[in-house]
Amino acid sequence: MKYVNSIEAHYRKLKDSLSNEYEDLYESFSNDKLRMLFSTLHSRLVNLFDTMNERLPTRDGITAHFWADPSRELIETISITEALERSLKSSQFAFSIDDYYREKISLCNTFLSRSGGSTIPSNTDKIELYYKIPIFLPQKSIVLENQKTVKNLKLIGEGSYAQVFKYFDDFYHRTFALKRAKKDLNQKEIERFKREFQEMNNLNSPYILDVYCYNDKNQEYIMDFMDISLSDYIISKNIQLAFQEKKNLGIQIIKAFRHIHSKQLLHRDISPKNILLKLYDDVPVVKVADFGLVRTHNSSLTSVNTELKGYFNDPNLLVEGFQNYNILHETYALTRILYFVMSGKSNLNKVKPSLKAFIDKGLHIDKDLRFKSVDELNEAFHNIKKVD
C-alpha cells in the first residue's frame, strides 16, 4: 500500500502539468497513474533538454548560460524522478532510468542552479531526445509483502556454492524458487554469488531466467520456478519430439546466447542442466540459468584458477587453462548443446549425416575454423534439414 501511496503523492505534485504524450511507451507498467507520471516526466525531460540543446554544444574552455526558469523546472523534474525511483525501489513498481539519460541527469546535477540560471560546462554535447524510446524501464522485481509467505521451503537442488529451494507464495499465489548461498563461503565467493544475481537481473530476455529480490542478510535471492531441465526434458521426450520441435528449442537457446553475448558476457558453464524449461500448454520455453561462472570484461572476480565445470566444454581447456576461455570455446559448448537437443545424445558416436557438417565445424580441433560468433552458428543451425 505504501508504494501506491507514493505514486499518488508524486502524481499530485504534477497534477497541473500532466501529459499523456508518451504514455504508450509505458504500457508494460500496470498502474495507470504511474504510466501518466512516466509520460509527464518523459515529456518534461525531452522539452527541457530540447531547450538546453539551443545552447549546445559547448567547446573547449567555453561555457554557456542556461536560463533560470528552465533550470528550476529541470531541477524539480530530476528531483521528482529520483525520489520516485527511490520510493519504488524493490517494489512491484520498481524501475530504472535509461543509462544514457541517467548519465545526462547526473551531469545536470553538477551544474544546475536554482537562481540566476545555470552555467553549462565546456565540452558538453547536444542531448539526444527520446521520442520513441522509453526513459524509464521496468526493473524485474518482486517484493514479498509478508515475509512469512516464505515458508515450507523444499530443497530441490544443491551445488558447490548454493542450495535451491521451492516454495509457494501466498501473496502472489504461485510457486517460486529461492537460491541461498552456503554458510561456509568466503567473501570472494559471496561476491561472485551476488554478481550472478546482478548479471541475471540486468539481462532482459524471455530466454533468461528471471530473478528477483536479493536478500543481503541471508545471501539469497528469489527466481522463477521452472518445470524441468533441458537434460531431463530431452532424455524423457526425445523420441516423441518432432524434428521442428527440437529445432524450435535450439533456436530459443541461440536467441538466449545472442542476448548474453550482446552484453559482452560469456556464460562459461553451458550444460543441459543449466538450461531450464517452463512448460506451457502449447510450447516449452527455454530459460538459461546458472551464471556463477559468467565472465565480464575487467572482472576481478574471474579467477585464473576457476575449475573447468561445464561438462560440454572443450576438453582442451584443461591444457589451455580456463582463464583463456573465449568465444570459440563458447560456440564449441553451444554446438554440443544443440547436437544434444537434435539427437538426444551427449556422446558423439555415429553422428547423423544431417548434423555432421554442423558438428565438424562447431567442434573443429583448429579453433580458427570453428563458429566465430553465435550469428554464424545460428545460420548453420537454421540450414540443418531433416534428411536422415
C-alpha positions in Angstrom: 0.0 0.0 0.0 2.8 2.4 0.8 4.1 2.1 -2.8 0.7 3.1 -4.2 0.6 6.0 -1.8 4.0 7.1 -3.1 2.8 7.1 -6.6 -0.3 9.1 -5.6 1.8 11.7 -3.8 4.1 12.3 -6.8 1.1 12.3 -9.1 -0.5 15.1 -7.1 2.8 17.1 -7.3 2.5 17.1 -11.1 -1.3 17.3 -11.4 -1.1 20.7 -13.1 1.3 19.6 -15.8 0.2 16.0 -16.6 0.9 14.9 -20.1 -0.1 11.6 -21.9 2.1 12.3 -24.9 4.5 9.4 -24.2 2.1 7.1 -22.2 2.2 4.4 -25.0 5.9 3.9 -24.2 5.0 2.7 -20.7 2.2 0.2 -21.3 4.2 -2.5 -19.5 3.5 -0.8 -16.2 0.1 -1.9 -14.8 -0.6 1.2 -12.6 -2.5 3.9 -14.6 -1.2 6.8 -12.5 2.4 5.6 -12.7 2.2 5.4 -16.5 0.9 9.0 -16.5 3.8 10.0 -14.2 6.4 8.5 -16.5 4.8 10.1 -19.6 4.8 13.5 -17.8 8.4 13.2 -16.6 9.5 12.0 -20.0 7.8 14.9 -21.7 9.4 17.4 -19.3 12.9 15.9 -19.7 12.6 15.9 -23.5 11.3 19.5 -23.7 13.8 20.9 -21.2 16.7 19.1 -22.9 15.5 20.4 -26.2 15.7 23.9 -24.8 19.1 23.2 -23.4 20.3 22.0 -26.8 19.8 25.5 -28.1 22.9 26.4 -26.0 24.9 23.3 -27.0 27.4 22.1 -27.9 29.9 24.0 -25.9 33.5 23.9 -26.9 36.8 23.5 -25.1 37.2 26.3 -22.5 33.8 27.9 -23.4 30.7 27.6 -21.3 27.1 28.5 -22.0 24.2 30.0 -19.9 21.0 28.0 -19.3 18.1 30.3 -18.4 16.7 30.5 -14.8 13.2 29.2 -15.4 14.1 26.0 -17.3 16.9 25.4 -14.8 14.5 25.4 -11.9 12.0 23.2 -13.8 14.7 20.7 -14.7 15.9 20.6 -11.1 12.3 19.9 -10.0 11.8 17.2 -12.7 15.1 15.4 -11.8 14.2 15.6 -8.1 10.8 14.0 -8.6 12.3 11.4 -10.9 15.0 10.4 -8.4 12.5 10.5 -5.4 10.1 8.3 -7.3 12.8 5.8 -8.2 13.9 5.6 -4.5 10.4 5.2 -3.1 9.5 2.4 -5.5 12.8 0.5 -5.2 12.3 -3.2 -4.5 8.5 -3.0 -5.1 6.5 -4.5 -7.9 6.6 -1.0 -9.5 10.4 -0.7 -9.4 12.0 0.9 -12.4 15.4 2.0 -13.7 16.5 5.0 -15.8 17.9 4.5 -19.2 21.7 4.6 -18.9 22.2 7.4 -21.3 19.6 9.6 -19.6 20.9 8.7 -16.2 24.3 10.0 -17.3 22.8 13.2 -18.6 20.8 13.7 -15.3 24.0 13.1 -13.3 25.8 15.7 -15.4 23.0 18.2 -14.9 23.1 17.7 -11.1 26.7 19.1 -11.2 25.8 22.5 -12.7 22.1 23.3 -12.3 21.4 26.3 -10.1 18.0 27.4 -8.6 18.7 31.1 -9.1 20.2 33.2 -11.8 20.3 30.4 -14.4 23.0 27.8 -14.7 26.4 27.6 -16.3 26.7 24.7 -18.7 30.3 23.3 -18.6 32.6 23.4 -21.6 32.7 20.3 -23.9 29.0 19.5 -23.3 27.4 17.8 -26.3 23.8 18.1 -27.5 21.5 15.7 -25.8 19.7 13.0 -27.9 15.9 13.4 -27.4 14.0 10.2 -26.9 10.7 10.5 -28.8 10.2 6.7 -29.4 12.4 5.2 -26.7 11.3 4.9 -23.1 13.5 6.7 -20.5 12.0 4.7 -17.6 12.5 0.9 -17.8 10.7 -1.8 -15.8 13.0 -3.5 -13.3 12.4 -7.1 -12.7 11.5 -7.0 -9.1 9.1 -8.8 -6.8 8.7 -7.8 -3.2 7.2 -10.1 -0.6 4.6 -8.0 1.2 4.6 -10.5 4.0 7.9 -12.2 4.7 6.0 -15.1 6.4 5.0 -16.1 2.9 8.4 -17.7 2.5 7.7 -20.9 4.2 7.7 -24.6 3.7 11.0 -24.5 1.7 11.6 -27.7 -0.1 15.2 -28.5 -1.2 15.2 -29.2 -5.0 18.9 -28.8 -5.9 22.4 -28.2 -4.5 25.7 -27.2 -5.9 29.2 -26.2 -4.6 28.1 -22.7 -3.6 24.4 -22.7 -3.1 21.2 -24.6 -2.4 17.9 -24.2 -4.3 14.5 -24.5 -2.7 11.0 -24.1 -3.9 8.0 -22.7 -2.1 4.5 -21.4 -2.6 4.0 -17.7 -2.1 0.6 -16.9 -0.5 0.7 -13.3 -1.7 1.3 -14.0 -5.4 -0.4 -17.4 -5.3 2.4 -19.0 -7.3 5.5 -21.1 -6.8 8.9 -19.5 -6.7 12.4 -20.9 -6.3 14.9 -19.5 -3.7 18.6 -19.8 -4.2 20.7 -19.4 -1.0 24.4 -19.3 -0.7 26.0 -21.8 1.6 27.2 -20.6 5.0 30.8 -21.6 4.6 31.5 -19.4 1.5 34.4 -16.9 1.8 33.9 -13.2 0.9 35.1 -13.6 -2.7 32.6 -16.5 -3.2 29.8 -14.4 -1.7 30.7 -11.6 -4.1 30.6 -14.0 -7.0 27.2 -15.3 -5.9 25.8 -11.8 -5.7 27.3 -10.9 -9.0 25.5 -13.9 -10.5 22.2 -12.3 -9.4 23.2 -8.9 -10.7 24.1 -10.1 -14.1 20.9 -12.1 -14.5 18.8 -9.2 -13.2 20.4 -6.9 -15.8 19.6 -9.3 -18.7 16.2 -8.6 -20.3 15.3 -11.6 -22.5 12.4 -14.1 -22.4 15.0 -16.8 -22.6 16.9 -15.9 -19.5 15.7 -17.0 -16.1 14.1 -14.1 -14.2 15.5 -13.3 -10.7 14.1 -11.0 -8.0 14.9 -9.5 -4.6 18.4 -10.1 -3.4 18.5 -10.5 0.4 21.9 -9.4 1.8 21.1 -10.6 5.2 20.6 -14.2 4.2 22.6 -14.1 1.0 19.8 -15.4 -1.1 17.5 -14.4 -4.0 14.2 -15.4 -5.5 13.7 -16.6 -9.0 11.0 -18.0 -11.2 10.3 -21.7 -10.6 11.0 -23.8 -13.7 9.4 -27.1 -14.5 12.3 -29.2 -15.8 15.9 -29.0 -17.0 16.7 -29.4 -20.7 18.7 -32.5 -19.8 15.6 -34.3 -18.2 13.3 -33.0 -20.9 15.3 -34.2 -23.9 16.1 -37.6 -22.2 12.4 -38.2 -21.5 10.9 -36.7 -24.6 13.4 -37.2 -27.4 11.7 -40.0 -29.2 8.3 -38.1 -29.1 9.6 -34.8 -30.3 9.3 -33.9 -33.9 12.2 -32.5 -35.9 10.7 -29.0 -35.9 10.0 -29.1 -32.2 13.7 -29.8 -31.5 14.7 -27.1 -33.9 12.5 -24.6 -32.1 14.2 -25.4 -28.8 17.6 -24.9 -30.4 16.5 -21.6 -31.9 15.4 -20.4 -28.4 18.8 -21.4 -27.0 20.6 -19.5 -29.7 18.4 -16.4 -29.0 19.4 -16.6 -25.3 23.1 -16.6 -26.0 22.9 -14.0 -28.7 21.5 -11.7 -26.0 24.1 -12.8 -23.5 26.9 -12.1 -25.9 25.4 -8.7 -26.9 26.1 -7.6 -23.3 29.8 -8.6 -23.7 29.3 -11.7 -21.4 30.4 -15.3 -21.7 28.4 -17.9 -19.7 31.3 -20.4 -19.4 29.1 -23.1 -17.8 26.9 -24.3 -20.6 25.3 -27.7 -20.0 21.8 -29.2 -20.3 21.3 -28.9 -16.6 21.9 -25.1 -16.6 19.2 -24.6 -19.3 15.7 -24.9 -17.8 12.3 -25.1 -19.4 8.9 -23.5 -18.5 6.2 -25.8 -19.8 3.1 -24.1 -21.2 0.1 -25.8 -22.8 1.4 -25.1 -26.3 5.1 -24.7 -26.1 8.2 -25.3 -23.8 10.1 -22.0 -23.3 13.9 -22.1 -22.7 15.4 -20.2 -19.7 19.1 -20.1 -19.4 20.3 -20.1 -15.7 23.4 -20.5 -13.5 25.6 -17.5 -14.3 28.0 -18.3 -11.5 30.9 -18.6 -13.9 29.9 -15.7 -16.1 32.9 -13.7 -17.4 32.7 -10.0 -17.8 35.3 -7.5 -19.1 37.7 -6.4 -16.4 36.1 -8.5 -13.7 38.3 -9.1 -10.7 36.1 -12.0 -9.7 37.1 -14.1 -12.7 39.7 -16.3 -11.1 42.5 -17.7 -13.2 42.2 -20.9 -11.1 38.5 -21.4 -11.8 37.7 -25.1 -12.2 36.6 -26.4 -15.6 33.0 -27.2 -14.7 30.7 -27.2 -17.8 30.8 -30.8 -19.0 30.1 -29.7 -22.5 33.2 -27.5 -22.5 36.1 -28.0 -24.9 38.3 -30.6 -23.1 41.4 -28.8 -24.5 40.7 -26.1 -21.9 42.2 -28.5 -19.3 45.5 -27.8 -21.1 44.9 -24.2 -22.3 43.7 -23.1 -18.9 40.1 -21.9 -18.1 41.4 -18.3 -17.8 41.8 -18.4 -21.6 38.1 -19.3 -22.3 36.8 -17.2 -25.2 34.0 -17.0 -27.7 35.4 -20.0 -29.6 35.0 -22.2 -26.5 31.5 -20.8 -26.0 30.4 -21.8 -29.6 32.0 -25.2 -29.0 29.8 -25.8 -26.0 26.7 -24.4 -27.8 27.4 -26.7 -30.7 27.3 -29.7 -28.3 24.1 -28.4 -26.6 22.4 -28.1 -30.0 23.6 -31.5 -31.0 22.1 -32.9 -27.7 18.8 -31.3 -28.5 18.6 -32.6 -32.0 19.9 -36.1 -31.4 19.1 -36.8 -27.7 22.7 -37.9 -27.3 25.6 -36.4 -25.4 28.3 -38.6 -27.0 29.5 -38.0 -30.5 29.3 -41.6 -31.7 27.6 -42.2 -35.0 26.7 -38.6 -35.8 23.8 -38.5 -38.3 24.7 -37.1 -41.8 22.3 -34.2 -41.4 24.2 -33.0 -38.3 27.8 -33.9 -39.4 28.8 -30.6 -41.1 27.4 -28.6 -38.2 29.3 -30.7 -35.7 32.5 -30.8 -37.6 32.7 -27.1 -37.8 31.5 -26.3 -34.3 33.9 -28.8 -32.6 36.8 -28.4 -35.0 40.2 -29.1 -33.4 41.5 -26.0 -35.0 39.7 -23.2 -33.1 40.2 -20.8 -36.0 37.8 -23.0 -38.1 35.0 -23.0 -35.6 31.9 -20.8 -35.5 33.3 -17.4 -34.6 30.0 -16.0 -33.3 26.5 -17.0 -32.3 25.2 -15.4 -35.5 27.5 -17.7 -37.6 26.4 -20.7 -35.6 22.7 -19.6 -36.0 23.0 -19.5 -39.8 24.4 -23.0 -39.9 21.8 -24.4 -37.4 18.9 -23.0 -39.5 20.3 -24.8 -42.5 20.1 -28.2 -40.9 17.5 -30.3 -42.7 15.7 -33.5 -41.8 17.2 -35.9 -44.3 18.1 -39.0 -42.2 
